[in-house]
Amino acid sequence: VPSKDTDGHGTFLAGLAAGSAFPLQNFTGAAPMADLAIVKLKPAKKYLRDYYLIPEETVAFQENDIMMGIKYLRVTADRFRRPLVILLGLGTNYGSHTGTSPLSQVTQNYGGFFGIATVIAAGNETGLAHHYAGRFSADTSFEDVELRVGEEEGKRGFILELWSSAADLYTVGFVSPGGERISRIPILSNNETRIPFLLESTVITVSYQLIEAGSGSQLVSIRFDRPSPGIWTIRVYNTQFLTGEYHMWLPVHGFISDETFFLRPDPDTIITDPGNTAAIITTAAYSHQTGGIYLHSSRGFTRTGAIQPDLAAPGVRLPLPDYQEVTGTSFAAAMTAGAAAILLSWSAYTPSAPRINTSIAKAFLIRGADRRNSIEYPSREWGYGTLNLYNSFLSMRS
């Protein structure tokens, strides 16, 4: 092919999911007899990178390209009349965290097709303080959210999103590290308010979307352009009250430095999109050596309380040929994708086997998952347990 994986991430995923056996190095992929169809995504366009203030060295892709890649895989599977496992080892904090983005809808639609299973990584956001969960009481008019902005973000910037339920409305104001105050920005029809600060070089752009098309929720997009380093205060005003709940997310790790975070973060609801989609298999990561959950494995549930992740798979210091080791939920998803491939292959080529789609494969894997007496399931960290394909087949037989 006229291309090369210069990043290496996709090649590692392919090796773990379906790599051939290397007996001398004690390595084999999860489904070593599977064939591979691989899509290499082109980098995101410059105007999108500029708008989202993405650092130049950061790898970033476009949602529509991912959707076209999935379509190509579906067409390829149809052409060869093969079952298909779609593996996505990527995610974003932009979106409703309820599985309503265009990419989520594509994976949701494929979830009902027999002979197709979709496996997606939960993300690696735990411990990075990128999520804030707010809750107003009925007698509270505003709440201050403190955000620490690092030196790296001061050179460029970032976009932060606020999401509420369909019944609530919020507006925002700001206090800069230097003490400059921006009062409550009103909601106007289709408005985008640009705020240049007088005492600092910062420009903040606030966009209110009263009803976001996919989720029906309010979306407030806040773009910080060259924000001054220090402690920023986002004052969130209660404009229409019912539940009093709202959420804020910073960009994912790699799109923002470790020096930028919420001072009072919430550790839950940090699965990256499209991992919040219902009809997919979302995978957390744990250590097969210690039995503990991976430190940064993203915790559920979705913003609306749906159960994600579905289960956890080995994803810490996984050995690869040439004595390499990899860690992360993407690699746990690769292990789960291999298990799903074995399920689909068994279903396709065994006359007495049931037909399997993503929902059925997920149910089989959940029923066979190992569970501990000390953990209450479903769990925000573990989902319904840890991957055990052999036990899934035993549960089918029984």
C-alpha positions in Angstrom: 0.0 0.0 0.0 1.3 3.5 -0.7 1.2 4.5 3.0 3.1 3.8 6.3 2.0 3.9 9.9 4.4 6.6 11.2 2.6 6.9 14.5 2.6 3.1 15.4 -0.7 3.2 17.4 -2.8 1.4 14.7 -0.1 -1.2 14.1 0.0 -2.0 17.8 -3.8 -2.4 17.8 -3.7 -4.7 14.8 -1.0 -6.8 16.3 -2.8 -7.3 19.6 -6.2 -8.0 17.9 -5.0 -10.3 15.1 -1.2 -10.7 15.1 0.4 -14.0 14.1 2.0 -16.1 16.7 5.7 -15.6 17.7 6.3 -18.6 19.9 9.9 -17.7 20.6 8.8 -14.3 22.0 5.7 -15.8 23.7 3.3 -13.6 21.7 0.1 -14.2 19.8 -2.7 -11.9 18.8 -6.2 -12.4 20.3 -7.6 -13.8 17.0 -4.4 -14.7 15.0 -6.3 -16.3 12.1 -8.4 -13.2 11.4 -7.8 -11.2 8.2 -7.2 -7.5 8.5 -8.8 -4.5 6.7 -7.1 -1.3 7.8 -8.0 2.3 7.2 -5.3 5.0 7.7 -6.9 8.3 8.5 -5.5 11.5 7.0 -4.7 14.3 9.4 -7.5 16.8 10.2 -7.7 19.9 8.0 -5.7 22.9 9.0 -8.7 25.2 9.4 -10.3 22.7 11.9 -7.0 22.4 13.8 -6.8 26.2 14.0 -10.4 26.6 15.2 -10.0 24.0 17.9 -6.5 25.3 18.8 -4.9 21.9 18.5 -1.1 21.8 19.1 0.9 21.2 16.0 2.5 18.0 17.3 -0.8 16.4 18.3 -2.4 13.7 16.0 -6.0 14.6 15.2 -8.6 13.3 12.8 -12.0 14.4 11.4 -15.2 12.7 12.4 -16.4 12.5 8.8 -13.2 10.7 7.8 -13.8 8.1 10.5 -17.3 7.6 9.3 -16.1 7.1 5.7 -13.5 4.7 7.0 -16.2 2.6 8.7 -18.3 2.6 5.5 -15.3 1.3 3.6 -14.9 -1.5 6.0 -18.5 -2.4 5.7 -18.3 -2.5 1.9 -15.1 -4.6 2.1 -16.8 -7.1 4.4 -19.8 -7.4 2.1 -17.5 -7.9 -1.0 -15.7 -10.8 0.7 -18.8 -12.0 2.5 -17.1 -12.0 5.8 -18.1 -11.1 9.4 -16.6 -7.8 10.5 -15.3 -6.4 13.7 -14.8 -2.6 13.7 -12.1 -1.5 16.2 -11.8 2.2 17.1 -8.9 3.1 19.5 -9.7 6.8 19.6 -12.1 9.3 21.3 -12.8 12.9 22.1 -14.2 14.9 25.0 -16.2 17.1 22.6 -19.8 16.0 22.4 -22.8 15.3 24.6 -21.3 12.1 26.3 -24.7 10.4 25.6 -23.8 8.7 22.3 -25.6 11.2 20.0 -22.8 12.5 17.7 -22.9 11.7 14.0 -20.1 9.1 14.5 -22.1 7.6 17.4 -25.2 7.3 15.2 -23.2 5.5 12.5 -21.9 3.0 15.0 -25.3 2.7 16.5 -26.9 1.9 13.2 -24.3 -0.8 12.4 -25.0 -2.4 15.9 -28.1 -4.1 14.5 -26.5 -5.6 11.5 -25.8 -9.4 11.9 -22.2 -10.3 11.3 -20.9 -6.9 12.5 -19.5 -6.0 16.0 -18.1 -2.7 17.0 -15.5 -2.3 19.8 -14.4 1.1 21.1 -11.9 2.2 23.8 -13.3 3.9 26.8 -10.5 6.5 26.9 -7.7 7.3 29.3 -9.0 10.4 31.1 -9.2 9.3 34.8 -7.0 11.4 37.1 -6.5 14.3 34.7 -9.3 16.5 36.1 -10.8 17.3 32.8 -14.5 16.9 33.9 -16.6 19.1 36.2 -20.1 18.2 37.3 -22.2 21.0 38.7 -25.5 20.9 40.6 -27.6 23.9 41.5 -30.0 24.0 44.3 -33.3 25.7 43.7 -32.3 28.8 45.6 -28.9 29.3 44.0 -28.5 31.8 41.2 -24.9 31.1 40.1 -21.9 28.8 40.8 -18.2 29.6 40.3 -16.1 26.9 38.5 -12.4 27.4 39.0 -10.1 26.4 36.2 -6.3 26.3 36.3 -4.7 27.3 32.9 -1.1 26.3 32.3 1.7 28.1 30.5 1.3 26.0 27.3 -2.3 26.9 26.9 -1.4 30.6 27.3 0.5 30.3 24.0 -2.4 28.9 22.0 -5.7 28.1 23.8 -8.4 25.5 24.0 -12.2 25.0 23.7 -14.3 24.0 26.7 -17.9 22.7 26.5 -20.8 22.9 28.9 -23.7 20.6 28.5 -27.0 20.6 30.4 -30.2 18.6 30.3 -33.0 19.4 27.8 -35.0 21.2 30.6 -32.2 23.5 32.0 -30.6 26.6 30.6 -27.4 28.3 31.7 -25.4 31.4 30.9 -21.8 32.2 31.8 -19.5 35.0 32.9 -15.8 35.1 33.7 -13.1 36.4 36.1 -9.6 36.4 34.7 -6.4 35.6 36.8 -5.7 39.4 36.8 -9.1 40.1 38.3 -10.9 41.4 35.2 -14.6 40.6 35.3 -16.9 39.8 32.5 -20.6 40.0 33.5 -23.2 37.5 32.6 -23.4 37.0 28.8 -27.0 37.0 27.7 -28.6 34.4 25.4 -29.5 35.9 22.0 -30.8 34.1 19.0 -27.9 32.3 17.2 -25.4 34.5 18.9 -21.7 34.2 19.3 -20.1 36.7 21.6 -16.4 37.6 21.3 -14.9 39.1 24.4 -11.4 40.7 24.2 -10.0 41.4 27.6 -8.6 44.9 28.2 -5.8 44.1 30.7 -4.7 40.8 29.0 -4.2 39.4 25.5 -6.9 36.9 26.0 -10.0 36.6 23.7 -12.9 34.4 24.8 -15.7 33.5 22.4 -19.0 32.1 23.8 -21.5 30.4 21.7 -24.9 29.3 23.0 -26.7 26.5 21.3 -30.1 26.2 23.1 -31.0 22.9 21.6 -28.2 20.7 20.2 -29.6 18.6 17.3 -28.4 15.2 18.4 -29.2 15.3 22.1 -31.8 18.0 22.6 -29.5 19.5 25.3 -28.1 23.0 25.7 -24.5 23.3 24.6 -22.3 26.2 25.6 -19.0 26.3 23.7 -16.3 28.5 25.3 -13.2 29.2 23.2 -10.2 30.5 25.1 -7.7 32.1 22.7 -4.3 32.7 24.3 -5.7 32.7 27.9 -3.5 34.2 30.6 -1.9 31.4 32.8 -3.4 31.2 36.3 -6.7 30.6 37.9 -9.8 31.4 35.8 -13.3 31.5 37.2 -16.2 30.6 35.0 -19.4 31.9 36.7 -22.3 29.7 35.6 -25.7 31.3 36.0 -29.0 29.4 36.4 -31.3 30.8 33.8 -34.0 28.0 33.7 -34.1 25.5 36.5 -35.4 22.0 36.7 -32.7 19.5 37.6 -29.9 22.0 38.3 -27.3 19.7 36.7 -24.7 20.5 34.1 -21.3 19.1 33.0 -18.1 20.7 31.6 -15.3 18.9 29.8 -11.9 20.0 28.8 -10.1 18.5 25.7 -8.7 15.0 26.0 -5.1 14.3 27.1 -2.7 15.2 24.3 -5.0 18.1 23.1 -4.2 20.0 26.3 -1.3 20.1 28.7 -1.3 18.4 32.1 -1.1 21.9 33.6 -4.7 22.8 32.7 -7.4 21.3 34.8 -10.4 21.9 37.0 -9.6 22.6 40.7 -12.7 20.7 41.9 -13.1 18.0 39.2 -15.5 15.1 39.1 -13.9 11.7 38.5 -16.9 10.1 36.8 -18.6 10.5 33.4 -15.3 10.7 31.5 -15.7 8.0 28.8 -14.7 9.6 25.5 -17.1 9.8 22.6 -18.1 7.6 20.7 -17.5 5.2 23.6 -20.8 6.5 25.1 -22.9 4.9 22.3 -25.4 2.2 23.4 -25.1 -0.4 20.7 -21.3 -0.9 20.8 -18.8 -2.7 23.1 -17.0 -0.1 25.2 -13.8 -1.5 26.9 -12.0 -0.3 30.0 -8.4 -1.5 30.8 -7.0 -3.4 33.7 -3.7 -5.0 34.6 -3.6 -8.8 34.0 -0.5 -8.9 36.3 -1.9 -7.2 39.4 -5.6 -7.5 38.8 -6.1 -3.8 39.4 -7.9 -1.3 37.1 -5.6 0.9 34.9 -4.9 4.2 36.6 -6.2 6.3 33.7 -9.0 4.0 32.4 -12.0 6.3 31.9 -14.9 5.9 34.3 -18.6 5.7 33.5 -21.4 6.1 33.3 -22.7 8.3 30.4 -24.2 11.7 31.2 -27.7 10.2 31.2 -26.7 7.3 33.4 -26.5 4.5 30.8 -24.1 1.7 31.6 -20.6 2.2 30.0 -18.0 0.8 30.0 -19.4 -2.7 29.3 -16.4 -4.6 30.6 -12.7 -4.4 31.2 -9.9 -6.3 29.3 -6.1 -6.5 29.8 -4.5 -3.2 28.8 -1.5 -2.6 31.0 2.0 -3.5 29.9 0.8 -5.8 27.2 3.8 -7.5 25.5 4.4 -7.1 21.8 7.1 -8.7 19.5 10.6 -7.2 19.8 10.0 -6.8 23.6 7.8 -3.8 23.4 5.0 -3.1 25.9 1.9 -0.9 25.5 -0.7 0.4 27.9 -4.1 2.0 27.5 -7.8 1.3 26.8 -7.2 1.2 23.1 -5.1 -1.9 23.6 -7.8 -3.4 25.9 -10.3 -2.7 23.1 -8.0 -4.6 20.7 -8.1 -7.6 23.0 -11.9 -7.4 23.1 -12.1 -7.0 19.3 -10.1 -10.3 18.9 -12.6 -12.0 21.2 -15.5 -10.5 19.2 -13.9 -11.8 16.0 -13.8 -15.3 17.4 -17.5 -15.1 18.4 -18.5 -13.8 14.9 -16.4 -16.5 13.2 -18.0 -19.2 15.3 -21.4 -17.8 14.5 -20.7 -17.5 10.7 -19.3 -21.0 10.2 -21.1 -23.1 12.7 -24.6 -24.2 11.4 -26.1 -24.6 14.9 -24.7 -21.2 16.2 -27.0 -18.2 16.6 -26.6 -15.2 14.4 -24.6 -12.5 16.1 -24.6 -8.7 15.9 -23.0 -6.1 18.3 -25.7 -6.3 20.9 -25.7 -10.1 21.0 -21.9 -10.3 21.1 -21.9 -7.8 24.0 -24.4 -9.8 25.9 -22.4 -13.0 25.4 -19.2 -11.3 26.6 -21.0 -9.7 29.6 -22.5 -13.0 30.7 -19.1 -14.7 30.5 -17.2 -11.9 32.3 -15.4 -12.7 35.5 -16.8 -10.8 38.5 -15.5 -10.3 42.1 -17.5 -10.5 45.2 -15.9 -7.3 46.5 -17.2 -5.2 43.6 -20.7 -4.1 42.9 -21.7 -4.5 39.3 -22.3 -2.7 37.0 -19.3 -0.7 38.0 -18.1 2.7 36.8 -14.6 1.3 36.4 -15.2 -2.3 35.5 -18.6 -2.3 33.7 -20.0 -5.8 34.1 -16.6 -7.5 34.8 -13.5 -8.6 33.1 -13.2 -10.3 29.7 -13.3 -14.1 29.7 -14.2 -15.5 26.2 -13.9 -19.1 27.3 -16.5 -18.6 30.0 -18.7 -16.9 27.5 -18.8 -20.0 25.4 -19.5 -22.1 28.5 -22.4 -19.9 29.4 -23.8 -20.4 25.9 -23.6 -24.2 26.2 -25.4 -24.1 29.6 
